[in-house]
Amino acid sequence: MSSEETQIKEVRGLKLYKKKHKVIKKLLKDTSTPEIHGDKVWFSSYLIMDYLLKNPPKLKSHILEIGSGWGILSIYCAKKYQADVVAVDADKNVFPFLDMHAQLNETKVRSKVSRYEKLKGSLLAEQDLILGGDICFWNELIAPLYKLIKKSLKNGVKTIIIADPGRSPFLKLAKKCKKKFNAELIEVKLKDPVKEEGYLLIIKN
Ligand SMILES: C[S@@+](CC[C@H](N)C(=O)[O-])C[C@H]1O[C@@H](n2cnc3c(N)ncnc32)[C@H](O)[C@@H]1O
């Protein structure tokens, strides 16, 4: 195995560059570094992948990943479920990392720079599913995400799934959603690629 190959790991059937791979090093040198924590793959994305494995979306579903970061979840959905995915993030600096991983996994994911609160009803109305891993980590993000969930349900999105390690802003958002929508909060465990525990907030229309 070449040294380049050992710097690529495989998780859930996807190829991921390790941080020391020259592609990642070059990106960090040539482009601006992600600024709102989109600087790696966070484990919450794997919690959603595991949920989808047991509750698969229909093939070719329309999926919006919000706060996508490197977009590994989007790439997973595009590859495994042939989903038509749009990865959204407020930080444009995450997308070169997403594009590199999409290329490595021989798939394509569309991307869009937008804050949660700026997403238009017309885009939301096209989606079957909205996903987000570790996207509610500041109290200031609770209101924009709550509004986005409300707007998405109004526009006919069937299911919204947000995963989190259990940060306090996320738990506050979950409490609000359970009160107002058809929402449940499930505790889940992750075995691979790391042993972790977290939560899934699942909101159904
Ligand atoms: C902790 S990272 C998680 C990234 C990815 N979901 C994952 O699991 O690896 C949070 C992501 O949310 C994005 N983000 C933060 N605030 C946002 C906002 N108001 N609107 C859209 N994206 C936002 C950040 O740029 C970052 O990429």
The ligand as a Gaussian input file, in Angstrom:
#p B3LYP/6-31G(d) Opt

LIG

0 1
 C      -19.795000      21.425000      14.101000
 S      -19.784000      21.709000      12.371000
 C      -20.598000      20.235000      11.777000
 C      -20.298000      19.962000      10.337000
 C      -20.932000      18.694000       9.754000
 N      -22.364000      18.726000       9.873000
 C      -20.362000      17.442000      10.388000
 O      -21.110000      16.707000      11.042000
 O      -19.174000      17.181000      10.212000
 C      -21.066000      22.951000      12.193000
 C      -21.248000      23.466000      10.772000
 O      -22.375000      24.366000      10.770000
 C      -22.055000      25.512000       9.995000
 N      -22.872000      26.633000      10.485000
 C      -22.731000      27.306000      11.666000
 N      -23.670000      28.262000      11.781000
 C      -24.432000      28.203000      10.655000
 C      -25.579000      28.941000      10.190000
 N      -26.117000      29.932000      10.903000
 N      -26.103000      28.607000       8.990000
 C      -25.553000      27.587000       8.245000
 N      -24.471000      26.865000       8.627000
 C      -23.917000      27.165000       9.830000
 C      -20.548000      25.690000      10.206000
 O      -19.936000      26.459000       9.200000
 C      -20.062000      24.259000      10.258000
 O      -19.662000      23.784000       9.007000

